Amino acid sequence: MSAEPVLPQRPQTLVTPKQTTINGVKSLLTTFFTHQQLSRILDTMAENIYANKPFKESFDALTASVDLTASQVAITAKARSGLQKI
């Protein structure tokens, strides 16, 4: 009988569903937001969905909950004006 070799164990990194979502958004949709910004946005969106708030009402709170750069503020202002026309 020969003993099977023992392979070294690699450390297991736990990837949370939130991290998976952030990675997916960044890779598939945009790099407009940073990892930290997306994390805060997801938290705010979850709270607003749970509170059954409409998206239009949530948009201002969503962008206000994140520290945006000047260029991000300008772009989200354009998006906000587009939502008001709906």
C-alpha positions as CSV (number, residue, x, y, z in Angstrom):
1,M,0.0,0.0,0.0
2,S,1.3,3.4,-0.9
3,A,0.2,6.5,0.8
4,E,-1.3,9.2,-1.3
5,P,0.7,12.4,-1.4
6,V,-0.7,15.2,0.7
7,L,-1.2,18.3,-1.4
8,P,-0.7,21.7,0.2
9,Q,-3.9,23.4,1.1
10,R,-4.5,26.8,-0.5
11,P,-6.2,29.3,1.7
12,Q,-9.9,29.6,0.9
13,T,-11.1,33.1,0.2
14,L,-14.8,33.6,0.9
15,V,-16.5,35.6,-1.8
16,T,-19.8,37.0,-0.6
17,P,-22.8,37.5,-2.8
18,K,-22.3,41.3,-2.5
19,Q,-18.7,41.0,-3.7
20,T,-19.9,38.8,-6.6
21,T,-22.4,41.5,-7.5
22,I,-19.8,44.3,-7.3
23,N,-17.4,42.3,-9.4
24,G,-20.1,41.6,-12.0
25,V,-21.2,45.2,-12.2
26,K,-17.7,46.5,-12.6
27,S,-16.7,43.9,-15.2
28,L,-20.0,43.8,-17.2
29,L,-21.4,47.3,-17.0
30,T,-19.1,50.0,-15.8
31,T,-16.0,51.2,-14.0
32,F,-17.7,54.5,-13.4
33,F,-18.1,53.8,-9.7
34,T,-15.3,52.6,-7.4
35,H,-15.6,49.4,-5.4
36,Q,-16.5,51.3,-2.2
37,Q,-19.0,53.4,-4.0
38,L,-20.7,50.3,-5.5
39,S,-20.8,48.7,-2.1
40,R,-22.6,51.8,-0.6
41,I,-24.9,52.0,-3.6
42,L,-25.9,48.3,-3.2
43,D,-26.6,48.8,0.5
44,T,-28.8,51.9,-0.3
45,M,-30.6,50.1,-3.1
46,A,-31.4,47.1,-0.8
47,E,-32.8,49.4,1.9
48,N,-34.9,51.3,-0.7
49,I,-36.2,48.1,-2.3
50,Y,-37.1,46.7,1.2
51,A,-38.9,50.0,2.0
52,N,-40.7,49.7,-1.4
53,K,-39.6,53.2,-2.5
54,P,-39.9,54.0,-6.2
55,F,-36.7,54.4,-8.1
56,K,-37.2,58.1,-8.9
57,E,-37.5,58.8,-5.2
58,S,-34.5,56.7,-4.4
59,F,-32.2,58.1,-7.0
60,D,-31.3,61.2,-5.1
61,A,-30.7,59.3,-1.8
62,L,-28.7,56.7,-3.8
63,T,-26.3,59.3,-5.2
64,A,-26.2,61.3,-2.0
65,S,-25.1,58.2,0.0
66,V,-21.9,57.9,-2.1
67,D,-19.0,60.3,-2.1
68,L,-18.9,61.2,-5.8
69,T,-16.2,63.0,-7.7
70,A,-17.1,66.2,-9.5
71,S,-17.3,64.4,-12.9
72,Q,-19.5,61.8,-11.4
73,V,-21.8,64.5,-9.9
74,A,-22.1,66.1,-13.4
75,I,-23.0,62.9,-15.1
76,T,-25.5,61.8,-12.5
77,A,-27.1,65.2,-12.7
78,K,-27.7,64.6,-16.4
79,A,-29.2,61.2,-15.6
80,R,-31.4,62.7,-12.8
81,S,-32.8,65.3,-15.3
82,G,-33.6,62.5,-17.7
83,L,-35.5,60.7,-15.0
84,Q,-37.7,63.7,-14.3
85,K,-38.9,63.6,-17.9
86,I,-40.3,60.0,-17.4
